Amino acid sequence: MRFSTFDIGYSQQDSRTLEWAHCRACFLLGRDPSLDPLAERVALSIIIFFERGERDFGRLACMAVKREYNLMKLGRPNEPHFAPGSLQSDSIGPDI
């Protein structure tokens, strides 16, 4: 994540965790973390999961990747925002 959105309101360690998770998720999805237009959606997923208490960057990345796979499976690959209920635990999808 090459933008300062994460720097606002997060400690240096938290910002680093968010950035690592974003880079890992984008790598797993084959996306450029700074140039792909859907990378922002991945970042938003990671922030929401982080705010819900997850602190492991690997798990944050996997959760964001699973959400992206679910959006692609539902035929909404370019959905820019979260749909109601899209982050419920049963919608995260199978383990990867």
N, CA, C and O atoms as CSV, one atom per row, in Angstrom:
chain,resi,resn,atom,element,x,y,z
A,1,MET,N,N,0.837,-1.149,0.000
A,1,MET,CA,C,0.000,0.000,0.000
A,1,MET,C,C,0.891,1.223,0.000
A,1,MET,O,O,1.569,1.509,0.987
A,2,ARG,N,N,0.889,1.917,-1.067
A,2,ARG,CA,C,1.812,3.018,-1.218
A,2,ARG,C,C,1.116,4.375,-1.037
A,2,ARG,O,O,1.529,5.366,-1.638
A,3,PHE,N,N,0.088,4.420,-0.232
A,3,PHE,CA,C,-0.589,5.675,0.020
A,3,PHE,C,C,-0.767,5.836,1.513
A,3,PHE,O,O,-0.629,4.869,2.262
A,4,SER,N,N,-1.071,7.038,1.956
A,4,SER,CA,C,-1.026,7.361,3.375
A,4,SER,C,C,-2.324,7.121,4.126
A,4,SER,O,O,-2.436,7.531,5.281
A,5,THR,N,N,-3.306,6.475,3.519
A,5,THR,CA,C,-4.581,6.247,4.182
A,5,THR,C,C,-4.390,5.517,5.507
A,5,THR,O,O,-5.069,5.829,6.486
A,6,PHE,N,N,-3.472,4.547,5.549
A,6,PHE,CA,C,-3.271,3.761,6.761
A,6,PHE,C,C,-2.523,4.526,7.836
A,6,PHE,O,O,-2.572,4.145,9.006
A,7,ASP,N,N,-1.840,5.585,7.471
A,7,ASP,CA,C,-1.057,6.325,8.449
A,7,ASP,C,C,-1.935,7.137,9.393
A,7,ASP,O,O,-1.495,7.528,10.474
A,8,ILE,N,N,-3.166,7.390,8.987
A,8,ILE,CA,C,-4.059,8.209,9.797
A,8,ILE,C,C,-4.690,7.332,10.878
A,8,ILE,O,O,-5.481,6.437,10.579
A,9,GLY,N,N,-4.337,7.595,12.122
A,9,GLY,CA,C,-4.975,6.912,13.234
A,9,GLY,C,C,-4.419,5.542,13.582
A,9,GLY,O,O,-4.974,4.868,14.449
A,10,TYR,N,N,-3.351,5.109,12.944
A,10,TYR,CA,C,-2.763,3.810,13.253
A,10,TYR,C,C,-1.328,3.995,13.713
A,10,TYR,O,O,-0.626,4.897,13.258
A,11,SER,N,N,-0.903,3.129,14.621
A,11,SER,CA,C,0.483,3.163,15.060
A,11,SER,C,C,1.384,2.723,13.911
A,11,SER,O,O,0.904,2.227,12.891
A,12,GLN,N,N,2.672,2.905,14.080
A,12,GLN,CA,C,3.612,2.498,13.042
A,12,GLN,C,C,3.543,0.986,12.807
A,12,GLN,O,O,3.585,0.532,11.664
A,13,GLN,N,N,3.439,0.218,13.875
A,13,GLN,CA,C,3.347,-1.241,13.742
A,13,GLN,C,C,2.046,-1.646,13.050
A,13,GLN,O,O,2.049,-2.529,12.192
A,14,ASP,N,N,0.933,-1.004,13.419
A,14,ASP,CA,C,-0.342,-1.312,12.769
A,14,ASP,C,C,-0.296,-0.965,11.278
A,14,ASP,O,O,-0.781,-1.731,10.445
A,15,SER,N,N,0.280,0.177,10.948
A,15,SER,CA,C,0.407,0.570,9.540
A,15,SER,C,C,1.240,-0.438,8.763
A,15,SER,O,O,0.927,-0.775,7.621
A,16,ARG,N,N,2.304,-0.913,9.399
A,16,ARG,CA,C,3.171,-1.908,8.751
A,16,ARG,C,C,2.407,-3.213,8.537
A,16,ARG,O,O,2.525,-3.830,7.478
A,17,THR,N,N,1.629,-3.638,9.526
A,17,THR,CA,C,0.823,-4.855,9.411
A,17,THR,C,C,-0.178,-4.724,8.266
A,17,THR,O,O,-0.334,-5.648,7.468
A,18,LEU,N,N,-0.852,-3.584,8.186
A,18,LEU,CA,C,-1.822,-3.344,7.118
A,18,LEU,C,C,-1.147,-3.350,5.746
A,18,LEU,O,O,-1.673,-3.915,4.787
A,19,GLU,N,N,0.004,-2.724,5.665
A,19,GLU,CA,C,0.719,-2.688,4.382
A,19,GLU,C,C,1.180,-4.082,3.962
A,19,GLU,O,O,1.040,-4.452,2.796
A,20,TRP,N,N,1.726,-4.855,4.893
A,20,TRP,CA,C,2.163,-6.221,4.580
A,20,TRP,C,C,0.987,-7.071,4.109
A,20,TRP,O,O,1.097,-7.829,3.145
A,21,ALA,N,N,-0.143,-6.931,4.808
A,21,ALA,CA,C,-1.335,-7.702,4.430
A,21,ALA,C,C,-1.795,-7.310,3.027
A,21,ALA,O,O,-2.154,-8.171,2.223
A,22,HIS,N,N,-1.782,-6.028,2.741
A,22,HIS,CA,C,-2.214,-5.549,1.423
A,22,HIS,C,C,-1.286,-6.059,0.321
A,22,HIS,O,O,-1.751,-6.533,-0.715
A,23,CYS,N,N,0.011,-5.963,0.542
A,23,CYS,CA,C,0.968,-6.449,-0.456
A,23,CYS,C,C,0.819,-7.947,-0.668
A,23,CYS,O,O,0.860,-8.422,-1.803
A,24,ARG,N,N,0.649,-8.685,0.405
A,24,ARG,CA,C,0.497,-10.146,0.306
A,24,ARG,C,C,-0.793,-10.498,-0.445
A,24,ARG,O,O,-0.776,-11.342,-1.341
A,25,ALA,N,N,-1.902,-9.858,-0.086
A,25,ALA,CA,C,-3.182,-10.138,-0.752
A,25,ALA,C,C,-3.100,-9.807,-2.237
A,25,ALA,O,O,-3.564,-10.582,-3.073
A,26,CYS,N,N,-2.515,-8.667,-2.568
A,26,CYS,CA,C,-2.390,-8.293,-3.976
A,26,CYS,C,C,-1.494,-9.274,-4.725
A,26,CYS,O,O,-1.766,-9.604,-5.879
A,27,PHE,N,N,-0.431,-9.740,-4.080
A,27,PHE,CA,C,0.436,-10.747,-4.700
A,27,PHE,C,C,-0.352,-12.024,-4.990
A,27,PHE,O,O,-0.265,-12.583,-6.083
A,28,LEU,N,N,-1.126,-12.481,-3.992
A,28,LEU,CA,C,-1.912,-13.704,-4.167
A,28,LEU,C,C,-2.968,-13.556,-5.260
A,28,LEU,O,O,-3.324,-14.530,-5.923
A,29,LEU,N,N,-3.461,-12.342,-5.443
A,29,LEU,CA,C,-4.479,-12.080,-6.460
A,29,LEU,C,C,-3.869,-11.711,-7.817
A,29,LEU,O,O,-4.591,-11.576,-8.805
A,30,GLY,N,N,-2.560,-11.551,-7.864
A,30,GLY,CA,C,-1.906,-11.164,-9.105
A,30,GLY,C,C,-2.170,-9.719,-9.479
A,30,GLY,O,O,-2.258,-9.385,-10.660
A,31,ARG,N,N,-2.297,-8.859,-8.474
A,31,ARG,CA,C,-2.586,-7.442,-8.699
A,31,ARG,C,C,-1.425,-6.595,-8.208
A,31,ARG,O,O,-0.728,-6.955,-7.259
A,32,ASP,N,N,-1.233,-5.476,-8.862
A,32,ASP,CA,C,-0.238,-4.512,-8.413
A,32,ASP,C,C,-0.857,-3.706,-7.267
A,32,ASP,O,O,-1.915,-3.105,-7.451
A,33,PRO,N,N,-0.226,-3.679,-6.096
A,33,PRO,CA,C,-0.842,-3.001,-4.948
A,33,PRO,C,C,-0.986,-1.495,-5.099
A,33,PRO,O,O,-1.799,-0.880,-4.409
A,34,SER,N,N,-0.213,-0.897,-5.986
A,34,SER,CA,C,-0.316,0.553,-6.127
A,34,SER,C,C,-0.971,1.000,-7.428
A,34,SER,O,O,-1.398,2.150,-7.526
A,35,LEU,N,N,-1.063,0.124,-8.433
A,35,LEU,CA,C,-1.599,0.541,-9.727
A,35,LEU,C,C,-2.943,-0.084,-10.088
A,35,LEU,O,O,-3.705,0.509,-10.851
A,36,ASP,N,N,-3.246,-1.249,-9.563
A,36,ASP,CA,C,-4.495,-1.928,-9.920
A,36,ASP,C,C,-5.681,-1.176,-9.323
A,36,ASP,O,O,-5.679,-0.863,-8.133
A,37,PRO,N,N,-6.702,-0.881,-10.144
A,37,PRO,CA,C,-7.853,-0.131,-9.624
A,37,PRO,C,C,-8.633,-0.870,-8.527
A,37,PRO,O,O,-9.318,-0.231,-7.729
A,38,LEU,N,N,-8.538,-2.188,-8.478
A,38,LEU,CA,C,-9.248,-2.932,-7.444
A,38,LEU,C,C,-8.412,-3.131,-6.177
A,38,LEU,O,O,-8.888,-3.721,-5.207
A,39,ALA,N,N,-7.179,-2.646,-6.182
A,39,ALA,CA,C,-6.328,-2.773,-4.994
A,39,ALA,C,C,-6.897,-1.984,-3.818
A,39,ALA,O,O,-6.703,-2.354,-2.661
A,40,GLU,N,N,-7.593,-0.906,-4.119
A,40,GLU,CA,C,-8.207,-0.107,-3.049
A,40,GLU,C,C,-9.296,-0.912,-2.337
A,40,GLU,O,O,-9.451,-0.812,-1.120
A,41,ARG,N,N,-10.043,-1.704,-3.094
A,41,ARG,CA,C,-11.078,-2.546,-2.491
A,41,ARG,C,C,-10.445,-3.588,-1.574
A,41,ARG,O,O,-10.983,-3.889,-0.509
A,42,VAL,N,N,-9.312,-4.135,-1.984
A,42,VAL,CA,C,-8.579,-5.088,-1.143
A,42,VAL,C,C,-8.135,-4.389,0.144
A,42,VAL,O,O,-8.257,-4.944,1.235
A,43,ALA,N,N,-7.623,-3.176,0.005
A,43,ALA,CA,C,-7.188,-2.413,1.178
A,43,ALA,C,C,-8.349,-2.156,2.133
A,43,ALA,O,O,-8.192,-2.273,3.348
A,44,LEU,N,N,-9.499,-1.812,1.595
A,44,LEU,CA,C,-10.670,-1.566,2.425
A,44,LEU,C,C,-11.081,-2.831,3.178
A,44,LEU,O,O,-11.429,-2.766,4.357
A,45,SER,N,N,-11.043,-3.966,2.509
A,45,SER,CA,C,-11.353,-5.240,3.174
A,45,SER,C,C,-10.408,-5.478,4.340
A,45,SER,O,O,-10.831,-5.865,5.429
A,46,ILE,N,N,-9.134,-5.245,4.101
A,46,ILE,CA,C,-8.123,-5.471,5.139
A,46,ILE,C,C,-8.352,-4.547,6.315
A,46,ILE,O,O,-8.254,-4.976,7.465
A,47,ILE,N,N,-8.657,-3.285,6.050
A,47,ILE,CA,C,-8.908,-2.335,7.136
A,47,ILE,C,C,-10.105,-2.779,7.967
A,47,ILE,O,O,-10.059,-2.737,9.197
A,48,ILE,N,N,-11.164,-3.201,7.309
A,48,ILE,CA,C,-12.364,-3.616,8.048
A,48,ILE,C,C,-12.074,-4.845,8.909
A,48,ILE,O,O,-12.473,-4.894,10.072
A,49,PHE,N,N,-11.387,-5.830,8.347
A,49,PHE,CA,C,-11.049,-7.016,9.136
A,49,PHE,C,C,-10.111,-6.654,10.287
A,49,PHE,O,O,-10.222,-7.216,11.377
A,50,PHE,N,N,-9.192,-5.721,10.052
A,50,PHE,CA,C,-8.288,-5.250,11.094
A,50,PHE,C,C,-9.072,-4.576,12.214
A,50,PHE,O,O,-8.827,-4.822,13.395
A,51,GLU,N,N,-10.009,-3.730,11.830
A,51,GLU,CA,C,-10.835,-3.031,12.821
A,51,GLU,C,C,-11.702,-3.997,13.628
A,51,GLU,O,O,-12.089,-3.695,14.757
A,52,ARG,N,N,-11.998,-5.131,13.059
A,52,ARG,CA,C,-12.781,-6.155,13.769
A,52,ARG,C,C,-11.922,-7.005,14.686
A,52,ARG,O,O,-12.436,-7.889,15.370
A,53,GLY,N,N,-10.609,-6.748,14.711
A,53,GLY,CA,C,-9.759,-7.390,15.702
A,53,GLY,C,C,-8.656,-8.292,15.183
A,53,GLY,O,O,-7.798,-8.711,15.960
A,54,GLU,N,N,-8.650,-8.604,13.903
A,54,GLU,CA,C,-7.590,-9.471,13.373
A,54,GLU,C,C,-6.299,-8.664,13.247
A,54,GLU,O,O,-6.303,-7.562,12.700
A,55,ARG,N,N,-5.204,-9.211,13.750
A,55,ARG,CA,C,-3.924,-8.495,13.733
A,55,ARG,C,C,-2.821,-9.234,12.982
A,55,ARG,O,O,-1.734,-8.686,12.803
A,56,ASP,N,N,-3.069,-10.447,12.546
A,56,ASP,CA,C,-2.065,-11.219,11.817
A,56,ASP,C,C,-2.129,-10.858,10.336
A,56,ASP,O,O,-3.173,-11.011,9.702
A,57,PHE,N,N,-1.012,-10.380,9.783
A,57,PHE,CA,C,-1.049,-9.907,8.399
A,57,PHE,C,C,-1.355,-11.030,7.413
A,57,PHE,O,O,-1.986,-10.786,6.385
A,58,GLY,N,N,-0.923,-12.249,7.702
A,58,GLY,CA,C,-1.214,-13.377,6.820
A,58,GLY,C,C,-2.693,-13.704,6.790
A,58,GLY,O,O,-3.266,-13.952,5.729
A,59,ARG,N,N,-3.308,-13.702,7.969
A,59,ARG,CA,C,-4.755,-13.973,8.032
A,59,ARG,C,C,-5.546,-12.836,7.390
A,59,ARG,O,O,-6.532,-13.080,6.696
A,60,LEU,N,N,-5.117,-11.596,7.620
A,60,LEU,CA,C,-5.789,-10.450,6.986
A,60,LEU,C,C,-5.741,-10.582,5.465
A,60,LEU,O,O,-6.740,-10.350,4.784
A,61,ALA,N,N,-4.581,-10.955,4.940
A,61,ALA,CA,C,-4.437,-11.119,3.489
A,61,ALA,C,C,-5.351,-12.224,2.982
A,61,ALA,O,O,-6.040,-12.047,1.977
A,62,CYS,N,N,-5.364,-13.366,3.672
A,62,CYS,CA,C,-6.209,-14.486,3.233
A,62,CYS,C,C,-7.691,-14.130,3.283
A,62,CYS,O,O,-8.451,-14.514,2.394
A,63,MET,N,N,-8.101,-13.402,4.309
A,63,MET,CA,C,-9.501,-13.003,4.416
A,63,MET,C,C,-9.886,-12.070,3.261
A,63,MET,O,O,-10.976,-12.188,2.700
A,64,ALA,N,N,-8.990,-11.145,2.911
A,64,ALA,CA,C,-9.274,-10.227,1.803
A,64,ALA,C,C,-9.309,-10.978,0.471
A,64,ALA,O,O,-10.145,-10.689,-0.385
A,65,VAL,N,N,-8.405,-11.939,0.299
A,65,VAL,CA,C,-8.387,-12.739,-0.934
A,65,VAL,C,C,-9.673,-13.551,-1.050
A,65,VAL,O,O,-10.262,-13.628,-2.128
A,66,LYS,N,N,-10.103,-14.148,0.034
A,66,LYS,CA,C,-11.349,-14.928,0.012
A,66,LYS,C,C,-12.537,-14.045,-0.363
A,66,LYS,O,O,-13.414,-14.464,-1.118
A,67,ARG,N,N,-12.564,-12.831,0.163
A,67,ARG,CA,C,-13.654,-11.913,-0.177
A,67,ARG,C,C,-13.614,-11.572,-1.668
A,67,ARG,O,O,-14.656,-11.526,-2.322
A,68,GLU,N,N,-12.432,-11.336,-2.199
A,68,GLU,CA,C,-12.303,-11.044,-3.627
A,68,GLU,C,C,-12.774,-12.226,-4.472
A,68,GLU,O,O,-13.477,-12.035,-5.465
A,69,TYR,N,N,-12.395,-13.440,-4.088
A,69,TYR,CA,C,-12.840,-14.626,-4.821
A,69,TYR,C,C,-14.360,-14.737,-4.788
A,69,TYR,O,O,-14.983,-15.097,-5.787
A,70,ASN,N,N,-14.951,-14.430,-3.645
A,70,ASN,CA,C,-16.416,-14.482,-3.545
A,70,ASN,C,C,-17.073,-13.447,-4.452
A,70,ASN,O,O,-18.088,-13.739,-5.084
A,71,LEU,N,N,-16.516,-12.254,-4.524
A,71,LEU,CA,C,-17.078,-11.231,-5.414
A,71,LEU,C,C,-16.968,-11.670,-6.867
A,71,LEU,O,O,-17.890,-11.452,-7.652
A,72,MET,N,N,-15.850,-12.285,-7.227
A,72,MET,CA,C,-15.693,-12.770,-8.600
A,72,MET,C,C,-16.672,-13.911,-8.887
A,72,MET,O,O,-17.244,-13.994,-9.974
A,73,LYS,N,N,-16.855,-14.777,-7.908
A,73,LYS,CA,C,-17.774,-15.907,-8.069
A,73,LYS,C,C,-19.216,-15.427,-8.209
A,73,LYS,O,O,-20.010,-16.037,-8.924
A,74,LEU,N,N,-19.549,-14.338,-7.531
A,74,LEU,CA,C,-20.900,-13.786,-7.592
A,74,LEU,C,C,-21.119,-12.947,-8.852
A,74,LEU,O,O,-22.219,-12.448,-9.090
A,75,GLY,N,N,-20.077,-12.799,-9.643
A,75,GLY,CA,C,-20.215,-12.029,-10.873
A,75,GLY,C,C,-20.126,-10.537,-10.666
A,75,GLY,O,O,-20.632,-9.764,-11.478
A,76,ARG,N,N,-19.480,-10.117,-9.575
A,76,ARG,CA,C,-19.321,-8.690,-9.297
A,76,ARG,C,C,-17.839,-8.347,-9.170
A,76,ARG,O,O,-17.409,-7.855,-8.126
A,77,PRO,N,N,-17.061,-8.595,-10.204
A,77,PRO,CA,C,-15.621,-8.382,-10.074
A,77,PRO,C,C,-15.212,-6.926,-9.922
A,77,PRO,O,O,-14.110,-6.654,-9.445
A,78,ASN,N,N,-16.049,-5.992,-10.304
A,78,ASN,CA,C,-15.683,-4.576,-10.222
A,78,ASN,C,C,-16.467,-3.814,-9.169
A,78,ASN,O,O,-16.456,-2.583,-9.160
A,79,GLU,N,N,-17.145,-4.525,-8.287
A,79,GLU,CA,C,-17.917,-3.869,-7.234
A,79,GLU,C,C,-16.972,-3.033,-6.374
A,79,GLU,O,O,-16.059,-3.582,-5.758
A,80,PRO,N,N,-17.174,-1.713,-6.320
A,80,PRO,CA,C,-16.215,-0.869,-5.623
A,80,PRO,C,C,-16.388,-0.815,-4.111
A,80,PRO,O,O,-15.433,-0.511,-3.396
A,81,HIS,N,N,-17.573,-1.099,-3.615
A,81,HIS,CA,C,-17.831,-0.940,-2.188
A,81,HIS,C,C,-18.413,-2.221,-1.610
A,81,HIS,O,O,-18.733,-3.160,-2.340
A,82,PHE,N,N,-18.540,-2.245,-0.323
A,82,PHE,CA,C,-19.078,-3.408,0.361
A,82,PHE,C,C,-20.591,-3.431,0.266
A,82,PHE,O,O,-21.263,-2.432,0.526
A,83,ALA,N,N,-21.112,-4.578,-0.107
A,83,ALA,CA,C,-22.546,-4.781,-0.115
A,83,ALA,C,C,-22.976,-5.166,1.297
A,83,ALA,O,O,-22.173,-5.732,2.039
A,84,PRO,N,N,-24.215,-4.878,1.690
A,84,PRO,CA,C,-24.677,-5.261,3.026
A,84,PRO,C,C,-24.501,-6.765,3.236
A,84,PRO,O,O,-24.930,-7.579,2.418
A,85,GLY,N,N,-23.864,-7.107,4.343
A,85,GLY,CA,C,-23.683,-8.512,4.689
A,85,GLY,C,C,-22.549,-9.196,3.964
A,85,GLY,O,O,-22.353,-10.398,4.144
A,86,SER,N,N,-21.785,-8.471,3.141
A,86,SER,CA,C,-20.738,-9.127,2.363
A,86,SER,C,C,-19.543,-9.528,3.208
A,86,SER,O,O,-18.692,-10.287,2.745
A,87,LEU,N,N,-19.462,-9.041,4.425
A,87,LEU,CA,C,-18.339,-9.389,5.281
A,87,LEU,C,C,-18.725,-10.332,6.408
A,87,LEU,O,O,-17.965,-10.500,7.362
A,88,GLN,N,N,-19.875,-10.937,6.310
A,88,GLN,CA,C,-20.245,-11.906,7.333
A,88,GLN,C,C,-19.349,-13.122,7.189
A,88,GLN,O,O,-18.909,-13.454,6.088
A,89,SER,N,N,-19.084,-13.780,8.299
A,89,SER,CA,C,-18.132,-14.880,8.283
A,89,SER,C,C,-18.528,-16.007,7.322
A,89,SER,O,O,-17.653,-16.682,6.781
A,90,ASP,N,N,-19.829,-16.221,7.102
A,90,ASP,CA,C,-20.222,-17.292,6.195
A,90,ASP,C,C,-20.032,-16.917,4.736
A,90,ASP,O,O,-20.145,-17.776,3.862
A,91,SER,N,N,-19.740,-15.634,4.450
A,91,SER,CA,C,-19.548,-15.248,3.060
A,91,SER,C,C,-18.068,-15.171,2.680
A,91,SER,O,O,-17.733,-14.811,1.551
A,92,ILE,N,N,-17.195,-15.503,3.610
A,92,ILE,CA,C,-15.767,-15.392,3.328
A,92,ILE,C,C,-15.326,-16.488,2.378
A,92,ILE,O,O,-14.400,-16.267,1.597
A,93,GLY,N,N,-15.924,-17.622,2.406
A,93,GLY,CA,C,-15.633,-18.654,1.417
A,93,GLY,C,C,-14.750,-19.757,1.946
A,93,GLY,O,O,-14.368,-19.754,3.116
A,94,PRO,N,N,-14.428,-20.699,1.084
A,94,PRO,CA,C,-13.625,-21.844,1.490
A,94,PRO,C,C,-12.185,-21.460,1.729
A,94,PRO,O,O,-11.718,-20.426,1.251
A,95,ASP,N,N,-11.480,-22.296,2.473
A,95,ASP,CA,C,-10.058,-22.061,2.711
A,95,ASP,C,C,-9.290,-22.158,1.415
A,95,ASP,O,O,-9.622,-22.954,0.537
A,96,ILE,N,N,-8.265,-21.344,1.303
A,96,ILE,CA,C,-7.410,-21.398,0.114
A,96,ILE,C,C,-6.038,-21.862,0.509
A,96,ILE,O,O,-5.157,-21.979,-0.343
